[in-house]
């Protein structure tokens, strides 16, 4: 089989699209998480591992694991960072720009090449190959190249880590964006060949590792609420973690 990243023939690993450590808060006491489907014909199901498929060879898996390892340490609080809060704003300083960018871009690219239904709405077109080359060559690009903004998801002031939501497309000032939810954050990736709008520039991670986020109340995130309404309509929104 052919590795989707290096394009070499190899035995492929069972690769995660969203890394396994992002699923940790979803597991119950039996190490299961519930998968909710908005399709009327499909039943909710339980899984014991995050969504995986044959995508990458072992060498490419090891390459991506380097940035994944770094971001997992950030999420665990094991990296020395400066964090300031100013109302809804959270300002983080001291991030490893290259590792953090490569992690984010690799998730976007993997979602784009995935054949799983979970990621079927992520269609990268010509950007797929550009992103592949960036990830393959450990090239994080400039802050303005496929920028992303992050927003911690909260409900009544409490962080919400127990959801991974199907990525969906949208528009932002004429640019295509894809919205992901994992790790307690809404990730909004701008996929465009044009300069990003000035309005998001303050929220893009800088080369010196500074990142500014603005919290989002669960009740204000419309695409998540729309999914919840669909689940409720089909009688599937019950007993979830």
C-alpha positions as CSV (number, residue, x, y, z in Angstrom):
1,X,0.0,0.0,0.0
2,X,1.1,3.6,-0.5
3,X,1.7,5.9,2.4
4,X,-0.5,9.0,2.0
5,X,2.3,11.3,3.3
6,X,5.6,10.1,1.8
7,X,4.0,8.3,-1.2
8,X,6.2,5.3,-0.7
9,X,5.1,1.7,-0.8
10,X,5.0,0.3,2.7
11,X,3.0,-1.5,5.3
12,X,0.6,1.1,6.7
13,X,-0.1,1.8,10.3
14,X,-3.6,2.2,11.8
15,X,-3.3,6.0,11.9
16,X,-5.3,8.4,13.9
17,X,-6.6,11.6,12.2
18,X,-7.1,13.4,15.5
19,X,-4.4,12.0,17.9
20,X,-5.4,9.5,20.6
21,X,-4.5,11.8,23.5
22,X,-7.3,14.1,22.4
23,X,-9.9,11.4,23.2
24,X,-8.7,10.8,26.8
25,X,-11.4,13.0,28.4
26,X,-14.2,11.1,26.5
27,X,-13.6,7.6,27.8
28,X,-15.9,6.1,30.4
29,X,-14.9,3.6,33.2
30,X,-14.8,0.8,30.5
31,X,-12.5,3.0,28.3
32,X,-15.2,3.6,25.8
33,X,-16.6,6.7,24.2
34,X,-19.9,7.1,22.5
35,X,-20.1,8.0,18.8
36,X,-23.3,9.9,18.0
37,X,-24.6,10.0,14.5
38,X,-27.1,12.5,13.1
39,X,-28.1,10.0,10.3
40,X,-31.5,8.6,11.1
41,X,-30.6,5.1,9.9
42,X,-27.4,4.8,11.9
43,X,-27.3,3.9,15.6
44,X,-25.1,5.4,18.2
45,X,-22.1,3.2,18.9
46,X,-19.2,2.8,21.4
47,X,-15.5,2.8,20.5
48,X,-12.5,2.0,22.6
49,X,-10.0,3.8,20.4
50,X,-10.1,7.1,18.5
51,X,-11.0,7.0,14.8
52,X,-8.2,5.4,12.8
53,X,-7.5,4.1,9.3
54,X,-4.6,2.8,7.2
55,X,-2.9,6.1,6.2
56,X,0.7,6.3,7.1
57,X,3.9,4.2,7.1
58,X,5.8,3.7,10.4
59,X,8.4,6.3,9.5
60,X,5.8,9.0,8.8
61,X,3.9,8.0,12.0
62,X,7.1,8.5,13.9
63,X,7.7,11.9,12.3
64,X,4.2,13.2,13.2
65,X,4.5,11.8,16.7
66,X,7.2,14.4,17.5
67,X,4.8,17.4,17.2
68,X,2.0,15.3,18.7
69,X,4.2,14.6,21.7
70,X,4.9,18.3,22.2
71,X,1.3,19.3,22.0
72,X,0.2,16.6,24.4
73,X,2.7,18.0,26.9
74,X,1.2,21.4,26.4
75,X,-2.3,20.1,27.1
76,X,-1.1,18.3,30.2
77,X,0.5,21.5,31.5
78,X,4.0,20.0,31.3
79,X,5.5,22.8,29.2
80,X,6.6,26.0,30.9
81,X,4.4,28.7,29.4
82,X,3.3,32.1,30.4
83,X,-0.6,32.3,30.5
84,X,-2.5,35.5,31.1
85,X,-6.3,36.0,31.3
86,X,-8.0,39.2,30.4
87,X,-11.8,38.8,30.4
88,X,-12.6,36.4,27.6
89,X,-9.1,36.5,26.3
90,X,-6.4,34.0,27.1
91,X,-2.9,34.9,26.0
92,X,-0.3,32.1,25.9
93,X,3.4,32.9,25.4
94,X,6.3,30.5,25.0
95,X,4.8,27.9,22.6
96,X,7.1,26.1,20.1
97,X,5.9,27.7,16.9
98,X,7.1,25.0,14.6
99,X,5.8,22.0,16.6
100,X,2.4,23.6,17.3
101,X,1.9,24.6,13.7
102,X,3.0,21.3,12.3
103,X,0.6,19.5,14.7
104,X,-2.4,21.6,13.6
105,X,-1.6,21.4,9.9
106,X,-1.1,17.7,10.1
107,X,-4.6,17.2,11.6
108,X,-6.1,19.3,8.9
109,X,-4.3,17.4,6.2
110,X,-5.1,14.0,7.7
111,X,-8.8,15.0,7.9
112,X,-8.7,16.0,4.2
113,X,-7.2,12.6,3.0
114,X,-9.3,10.5,5.4
115,X,-12.0,8.2,4.0
116,X,-13.9,8.1,7.2
117,X,-17.4,9.5,7.3
118,X,-16.4,11.6,10.3
119,X,-14.2,13.7,8.0
120,X,-16.1,13.6,4.8
121,X,-16.9,17.3,4.7
122,X,-13.2,18.3,4.7
123,X,-12.4,18.7,1.0
124,X,-9.0,20.4,0.6
125,X,-8.8,20.3,-3.2
126,X,-5.4,21.7,-4.5
127,X,-4.5,22.7,-0.9
128,X,-4.2,19.0,0.0
129,X,-0.9,18.6,-1.9
130,X,0.5,21.9,-0.5
131,X,-0.3,20.8,3.0
132,X,1.2,17.3,2.4
133,X,4.5,18.8,1.3
134,X,4.6,21.2,4.3
135,X,3.9,18.3,6.7
136,X,6.3,15.9,5.0
137,X,9.2,18.5,5.0
138,X,8.5,19.7,8.5
139,X,7.8,23.1,7.1
140,X,5.4,25.1,9.4
141,X,5.1,27.9,6.9
142,X,4.5,31.5,7.8
143,X,1.8,32.4,10.4
144,X,-0.4,33.6,7.5
145,X,-0.1,30.3,5.6
146,X,-3.2,28.2,6.4
147,X,-3.7,30.1,9.7
148,X,-5.9,28.8,12.4
149,X,-7.6,30.4,15.4
150,X,-8.4,28.6,18.6
151,X,-11.3,29.2,21.0
152,X,-11.6,27.4,24.3
153,X,-15.2,26.0,24.6
154,X,-16.9,26.7,28.0
155,X,-20.3,26.2,29.5
156,X,-21.3,28.4,32.5
157,X,-17.6,29.3,32.8
158,X,-16.4,25.7,32.9
159,X,-14.1,24.3,30.2
160,X,-15.7,21.6,28.0
161,X,-13.3,18.8,27.1
162,X,-15.8,16.0,26.5
163,X,-16.6,16.5,22.8
164,X,-15.1,15.8,19.5
165,X,-17.4,17.1,16.8
166,X,-17.5,16.3,13.1
167,X,-15.5,19.0,11.1
168,X,-17.7,21.3,9.0
169,X,-17.0,23.9,6.4
170,X,-18.0,27.5,6.6
171,X,-17.0,31.0,5.3
172,X,-15.1,33.8,6.9
173,X,-14.8,37.1,5.0
174,X,-15.0,35.3,1.7
175,X,-12.4,32.6,2.8
176,X,-13.2,28.9,3.2
177,X,-12.7,27.7,6.8
178,X,-13.1,24.3,8.5
179,X,-14.3,24.1,12.0
180,X,-13.1,21.3,14.3
181,X,-13.8,20.7,18.0
182,X,-11.3,18.6,20.0
183,X,-9.2,19.1,23.1
184,X,-11.7,21.5,24.6
185,X,-11.1,23.9,21.8
186,X,-12.9,25.1,18.6
187,X,-10.2,25.0,15.9
188,X,-11.0,27.2,12.9
189,X,-8.6,26.6,9.9
190,X,-8.6,29.1,7.1
191,X,-7.9,27.3,3.8
192,X,-7.2,29.8,1.1
193,X,-4.4,31.0,-1.2
194,X,-5.1,34.6,-0.3
195,X,-4.0,36.8,2.6
196,X,-6.1,36.1,5.7
197,X,-8.4,38.9,6.9
198,X,-6.8,41.5,9.1
199,X,-9.4,40.7,11.8
200,X,-7.9,37.4,12.7
201,X,-4.3,38.4,12.6
202,X,-4.1,39.1,16.4
203,X,-5.3,35.5,17.1
204,X,-2.8,33.7,14.8
205,X,0.2,32.1,16.5
206,X,3.2,34.3,16.0
207,X,6.7,33.1,15.2
208,X,7.8,33.8,18.7
209,X,5.2,31.4,20.1
210,X,2.5,33.9,21.2
211,X,-1.1,32.8,20.9
212,X,-4.3,34.7,21.8
213,X,-7.6,32.9,22.2
214,X,-11.1,34.1,23.0
215,X,-13.4,31.8,24.9
216,X,-16.7,30.6,23.3
217,X,-19.8,29.8,25.3
218,X,-21.3,26.5,24.2
219,X,-24.7,28.2,23.7
220,X,-23.2,30.6,21.2
221,X,-21.5,28.0,18.9
222,X,-24.2,27.5,16.4
223,X,-22.8,24.6,14.4
224,X,-22.5,22.5,17.6
225,X,-26.0,23.5,18.7
226,X,-27.4,22.5,15.2
227,X,-25.8,19.1,15.6
228,X,-27.3,18.7,19.0
229,X,-30.7,19.6,17.7
230,X,-30.4,16.9,14.9
231,X,-29.4,14.3,17.5
232,X,-32.3,15.2,19.7
233,X,-34.7,15.1,16.8
234,X,-33.6,11.6,16.0
235,X,-33.8,10.5,19.6
236,X,-30.0,10.1,19.9
237,X,-29.0,12.8,22.4
238,X,-29.1,10.9,25.7
239,X,-26.8,9.3,28.1
240,X,-23.7,10.9,26.6
241,X,-20.6,12.0,28.5
